[in-house]
Amino acid sequence: MLWRDGTQARVDLADWIAIGSAPLASLREPALFATARTGLYGASVVWGEGDSDLAIDAFHFSLIAAEQRPFGSGEAAARPQPAP
């Protein structure tokens, strides 16, 4: 995914497809998955022909991307230790 700010991310949608509704199961087919394109106004990613119901909105796509984003030790928050 290339974001508007120029950053890029590789997003794995396998879990989203696996836990989604029956129509999402068709995205397991490589030929259909390869039809991915940007939806109207860049607000989604859509698959298939015409007005397909196979889509993920940009907000939820960005949540999945954030969950998968690698982070370094500088970003890890230390938990406070309880008082003895």
ZIQUIRA-V140843 format. One line per field, one symbol per residue. ss: DSSP state (H for helix, E for strand, C for the rest). A space follows every 50 residues. Layout:
ss = ???
This chain:
ss = CECCCCCECCCCCHHHHHHCCHHHHHHHCHHHHCCCEECHHHCEEECCCC CCCCEEEHHHHHHHHHHHCCCCHHHCCCCCCCCC
